Amino acid sequence: MSDNTYTPPRVWKWEPGNGGKFANINRPIAGPTHDKALPVGKHPLQLYSLATPNGVKVTVMLEELLEQGITGAEYDAHLIQIGEGDQFSSGFVEVNPNSKIPALMDHSTTPPQRVFESGAILLYLAEKFNAFLPTDPATRTECLSWLFWQMGSAPMLGGGFGHFYAYAPESYQYPIDRYTMEVKRQLDVLDRHLAENRFMAGDEYTIADMAIHPWYGALVKNRVYEAAEFLEAHTYKNVLRWTEELDERPAVKRGRMVNRTWGEPHEQLHERHDASDFELKTQDKLADGE
């Protein structure tokens, strides 16, 4: 234990700039920082997002619905650059007062319906289109249990482990050990469950898989935090088997591309307004002037 311990003051005071990689967008108050309306495209469903794990959940869901031939799930996906504070615009705060991506507006209803929080969006779309949510009561309950497991567990992975392992301005053993232990426990929970189940709710692919895969699949495949070796991800063989199966789904491949601004240019589709955009408007195509 370091001798440089911290004694909290009687009343905490905010010090702007404190917070590592995301210090420029962290603040202890809510509400907009600037006036700016959100764009609205041609489809009833308007998504405002970025291809973080939480954002990918929803774009995968929408692409899976379209893969099923559900044309009502056509959508526009607008890019929200969270590093630049787009989520604090007046328009975005109207859709999500919590200023986090993803956020969805459904203009097929009167008045238009806002939906925020990724789990709520998955459940909303599943119920709206009667898809990827089991109808059998026992299986539906299992699906929702795992959906809410992800909502409660992922902050320990992202805000806990990911922050202190990859993003904090300095590395400290205590928080890294604390959150590493919890993340490895979570991976063991998944691994034991997937040893006896093809998908999270049994033999049926559901919104529970769509919620968990962008976080934990990305983790074991070293797509987030570059921590696969540190966590001995190769030992979670059932999680890897499940991840690799989901990775091969066409809708998952497309969903991971939407609102993506990093990685290989052919895997980046900054905004999605039509199915043809995957062929015509990825960054490699735009760079080539096609």
C-alpha positions as CSV (number, residue, x, y, z in Angstrom):
1,M,0.0,0.0,0.0
2,S,1.3,3.4,-1.0
3,D,2.1,6.0,1.8
4,N,0.5,8.6,-0.5
5,T,-3.0,8.0,0.9
6,Y,-6.0,10.3,0.4
7,T,-8.1,11.7,3.1
8,P,-11.4,12.9,1.8
9,P,-12.4,16.5,2.8
10,R,-15.6,17.2,4.7
11,V,-17.2,18.5,1.5
12,W,-16.0,17.4,-1.9
13,K,-15.0,20.0,-4.4
14,W,-14.8,19.5,-8.2
15,E,-11.4,20.1,-9.8
16,P,-12.0,20.4,-13.6
17,G,-9.5,18.3,-15.6
18,N,-9.3,15.5,-13.0
19,G,-10.4,12.2,-14.5
20,G,-7.8,10.8,-16.9
21,K,-8.7,10.3,-20.6
22,F,-12.2,11.6,-20.3
23,A,-11.6,14.5,-18.0
24,N,-12.7,17.0,-20.6
25,I,-16.3,15.7,-20.6
26,N,-16.6,14.7,-16.9
27,R,-18.6,17.1,-14.7
28,P,-20.7,16.8,-11.6
29,I,-23.8,18.5,-13.0
30,A,-26.4,17.5,-15.7
31,G,-28.1,19.5,-18.4
32,P,-26.9,21.0,-21.8
33,T,-23.8,23.0,-22.3
34,H,-24.8,24.4,-25.7
35,D,-27.8,24.8,-28.0
36,K,-27.9,22.5,-30.9
37,A,-30.8,20.6,-32.5
38,L,-30.3,17.0,-33.5
39,P,-30.6,15.9,-37.1
40,V,-33.6,13.9,-38.2
41,G,-33.4,11.5,-41.1
42,K,-36.0,9.8,-43.3
43,H,-36.8,6.8,-41.2
44,P,-39.2,6.6,-38.2
45,L,-36.3,5.3,-35.9
46,Q,-33.6,7.9,-35.3
47,L,-30.6,6.6,-33.4
48,Y,-28.0,9.0,-31.8
49,S,-24.9,7.0,-30.9
50,L,-21.3,5.9,-31.1
51,A,-19.9,2.4,-31.5
52,T,-18.9,1.9,-27.9
53,P,-20.1,-1.4,-26.5
54,N,-23.4,0.2,-25.3
55,G,-23.9,1.7,-28.8
56,V,-23.2,-1.5,-30.6
57,K,-26.0,-3.3,-28.6
58,V,-28.6,-1.2,-30.4
59,T,-27.2,-1.2,-33.9
60,V,-26.8,-4.9,-33.7
61,M,-30.5,-5.2,-32.6
62,L,-31.7,-3.0,-35.5
63,E,-29.6,-4.9,-38.0
64,E,-30.9,-8.2,-36.6
65,L,-34.5,-7.0,-37.0
66,L,-33.8,-6.0,-40.6
67,E,-32.1,-9.3,-41.2
68,Q,-35.4,-10.9,-40.2
69,G,-37.2,-8.9,-42.9
70,I,-38.8,-6.4,-40.4
71,T,-38.8,-3.3,-42.6
72,G,-40.3,-1.2,-39.8
73,A,-36.9,-1.3,-38.1
74,E,-35.2,0.8,-40.8
75,Y,-33.3,3.5,-39.1
76,D,-30.9,6.5,-39.4
77,A,-27.9,6.3,-37.1
78,H,-26.4,9.7,-36.4
79,L,-22.9,10.1,-35.0
80,I,-22.5,11.5,-31.5
81,Q,-18.8,12.3,-30.7
82,I,-18.8,11.9,-27.0
83,G,-15.2,13.0,-26.8
84,E,-16.2,16.4,-28.2
85,G,-19.2,16.8,-25.9
86,D,-22.0,16.2,-28.5
87,Q,-24.0,14.5,-25.8
88,F,-24.4,17.7,-24.0
89,S,-26.2,19.5,-26.8
90,S,-29.7,20.8,-26.0
91,G,-31.2,18.4,-28.6
92,F,-29.4,15.4,-27.2
93,V,-30.4,16.2,-23.6
94,E,-34.0,16.4,-24.7
95,V,-33.7,12.7,-25.9
96,N,-31.6,11.6,-23.0
97,P,-31.4,13.8,-19.9
98,N,-28.5,11.5,-18.7
99,S,-26.3,12.6,-21.6
100,K,-25.2,9.1,-22.5
101,I,-25.3,7.2,-25.8
102,P,-27.2,5.5,-27.2
103,A,-30.5,7.4,-27.4
104,L,-33.4,6.7,-29.7
105,M,-36.4,8.6,-31.0
106,D,-39.3,6.7,-32.5
107,H,-41.2,9.0,-34.8
108,S,-43.7,6.3,-35.7
109,T,-45.7,7.2,-32.5
110,T,-47.7,10.3,-31.7
111,P,-46.1,12.1,-30.1
112,P,-42.6,10.7,-30.9
113,Q,-41.3,8.4,-28.1
114,R,-37.8,8.9,-26.7
115,V,-36.0,5.9,-25.3
116,F,-32.7,6.0,-23.5
117,E,-30.4,3.5,-21.7
118,S,-29.3,0.7,-24.0
119,G,-31.1,-2.1,-22.1
120,A,-34.4,-0.1,-22.3
121,I,-33.9,0.4,-26.0
122,L,-33.3,-3.3,-26.6
123,L,-36.5,-4.2,-24.6
124,Y,-38.5,-1.5,-26.4
125,L,-37.5,-2.7,-29.8
126,A,-38.0,-6.3,-28.9
127,E,-41.6,-5.6,-27.7
128,K,-42.4,-3.2,-30.5
129,F,-41.4,-5.8,-33.2
130,N,-42.1,-9.0,-31.2
131,A,-38.7,-10.3,-31.9
132,F,-35.6,-11.6,-29.9
133,L,-37.6,-11.8,-26.7
134,P,-38.9,-15.3,-25.8
135,T,-42.6,-15.8,-25.5
136,D,-42.4,-18.7,-23.1
137,P,-42.6,-17.2,-19.6
138,A,-39.7,-19.1,-18.1
139,T,-37.4,-18.4,-21.1
140,R,-38.5,-14.8,-21.2
141,T,-37.7,-14.4,-17.5
142,E,-34.3,-16.0,-18.0
143,C,-33.6,-13.6,-20.9
144,L,-34.5,-10.6,-18.8
145,S,-32.5,-11.8,-15.9
146,W,-29.4,-11.9,-18.0
147,L,-30.2,-8.6,-19.7
148,F,-30.4,-6.9,-16.3
149,W,-27.3,-8.8,-15.2
150,Q,-25.4,-7.1,-17.9
151,M,-26.8,-3.6,-17.0
152,G,-25.6,-4.1,-13.4
153,S,-22.3,-5.9,-14.2
154,A,-20.8,-3.9,-17.1
155,P,-20.2,-0.7,-15.0
156,M,-17.8,-2.8,-12.9
157,L,-16.1,-3.8,-16.2
158,G,-16.1,-0.4,-17.9
159,G,-16.1,2.3,-15.3
160,G,-14.2,0.1,-12.8
161,F,-11.7,-2.2,-14.5
162,G,-11.5,-0.4,-17.9
163,H,-11.0,3.0,-16.3
164,F,-8.3,2.1,-13.8
165,Y,-6.5,-0.4,-16.1
166,A,-6.5,1.5,-19.3
167,Y,-7.6,5.2,-18.8
168,A,-6.6,6.5,-15.4
169,P,-3.8,9.0,-15.4
170,E,-1.8,6.8,-13.0
171,S,-1.9,3.1,-12.2
172,Y,-2.6,2.0,-8.7
173,Q,-2.6,-1.6,-7.6
174,Y,-5.6,-1.5,-5.2
175,P,-8.3,-0.5,-7.7
176,I,-6.8,-2.6,-10.5
177,D,-6.8,-5.7,-8.3
178,R,-10.3,-4.9,-7.0
179,Y,-11.9,-4.6,-10.4
180,T,-9.8,-7.4,-12.0
181,M,-11.1,-9.8,-9.4
182,E,-14.7,-8.8,-10.1
183,V,-14.3,-9.0,-13.9
184,K,-12.7,-12.4,-13.7
185,R,-15.6,-13.5,-11.4
186,Q,-18.1,-12.2,-14.0
187,L,-16.3,-14.0,-16.8
188,D,-16.5,-17.2,-14.7
189,V,-20.2,-16.6,-14.2
190,L,-20.6,-16.4,-18.0
191,D,-18.3,-19.3,-18.7
192,R,-20.1,-21.7,-16.4
193,H,-23.5,-20.7,-17.8
194,L,-22.4,-21.0,-21.4
195,A,-20.9,-24.4,-20.7
196,E,-24.5,-25.6,-20.5
197,N,-26.3,-23.2,-22.9
198,R,-25.7,-22.2,-26.5
199,F,-27.0,-18.7,-25.8
200,M,-27.7,-16.7,-22.7
201,A,-31.3,-17.8,-22.5
202,G,-30.8,-21.3,-23.7
203,D,-31.1,-22.3,-27.4
204,E,-32.7,-19.0,-28.5
205,Y,-30.6,-16.0,-29.5
206,T,-32.1,-13.0,-27.7
207,I,-31.6,-9.4,-26.6
208,A,-29.6,-10.8,-23.6
209,D,-26.9,-12.0,-26.1
210,M,-27.0,-8.6,-27.9
211,A,-26.5,-6.8,-24.6
212,I,-23.6,-9.0,-23.2
213,H,-21.6,-9.7,-26.4
214,P,-20.4,-6.2,-27.2
215,W,-18.9,-5.9,-23.7
216,Y,-17.7,-9.4,-22.7
217,G,-17.1,-10.7,-26.2
218,A,-15.0,-7.7,-27.0
219,L,-13.1,-8.2,-23.8
220,V,-12.1,-11.8,-24.4
221,K,-11.2,-11.0,-28.0
222,N,-9.0,-8.1,-26.9
223,R,-11.1,-5.5,-28.7
224,V,-11.4,-3.3,-25.5
225,Y,-8.7,-2.3,-23.0
226,E,-6.0,-4.6,-24.5
227,A,-6.4,-6.7,-21.4
228,A,-7.0,-10.2,-22.8
229,E,-3.6,-11.5,-21.8
230,F,-3.8,-9.8,-18.4
231,L,-7.2,-11.4,-17.7
232,E,-6.1,-14.8,-19.2
233,A,-9.1,-14.6,-21.5
234,H,-8.1,-17.8,-23.3
235,T,-9.2,-19.8,-20.2
236,Y,-12.8,-18.8,-20.6
237,K,-13.4,-21.3,-23.4
238,N,-17.2,-21.2,-23.4
239,V,-17.3,-17.4,-23.5
240,L,-14.9,-17.6,-26.5
241,R,-17.0,-20.2,-28.3
242,W,-20.2,-18.1,-27.8
243,T,-18.3,-14.9,-28.9
244,E,-17.0,-16.5,-32.0
245,E,-20.4,-17.8,-33.0
246,L,-22.0,-14.3,-32.5
247,D,-19.1,-12.6,-34.3
248,E,-20.0,-14.5,-37.5
249,R,-23.6,-13.3,-37.6
250,P,-24.0,-10.9,-40.6
251,A,-26.1,-8.4,-38.5
252,V,-23.5,-8.4,-35.8
253,K,-20.8,-7.6,-38.3
254,R,-22.8,-4.7,-39.7
255,G,-23.9,-3.5,-36.3
256,R,-20.3,-3.2,-35.1
257,M,-19.5,-0.9,-38.1
258,V,-22.2,1.7,-37.5
259,N,-21.1,4.9,-35.9
260,R,-17.6,3.5,-35.6
261,T,-14.8,6.1,-36.0
262,W,-11.7,4.0,-35.3
263,G,-10.0,0.9,-36.6
264,E,-9.8,-0.2,-40.2
265,P,-11.4,2.2,-42.6
266,H,-13.5,-0.5,-44.3
267,E,-15.0,-1.3,-40.8
268,Q,-16.1,2.3,-40.2
269,L,-19.5,3.5,-41.2
270,H,-19.7,6.9,-39.4
271,E,-23.4,7.3,-40.1
272,R,-26.0,4.9,-41.5
273,H,-29.0,6.1,-43.4
274,D,-29.6,3.2,-45.8
275,A,-28.7,-0.4,-46.1
276,S,-26.6,0.4,-49.1
277,D,-24.3,2.6,-46.9
278,F,-22.4,-0.6,-45.9
279,E,-21.3,-1.0,-49.4
280,L,-20.9,2.6,-50.5
281,K,-20.1,4.8,-47.6
282,T,-17.5,3.1,-45.3
283,Q,-14.5,5.3,-44.8
284,D,-12.3,3.4,-47.2
285,K,-14.9,4.1,-50.0
286,L,-15.2,7.7,-49.1
287,A,-11.4,8.1,-49.0
288,D,-11.2,6.6,-52.5
289,G,-13.8,9.1,-53.7
290,E,-16.3,6.4,-54.7
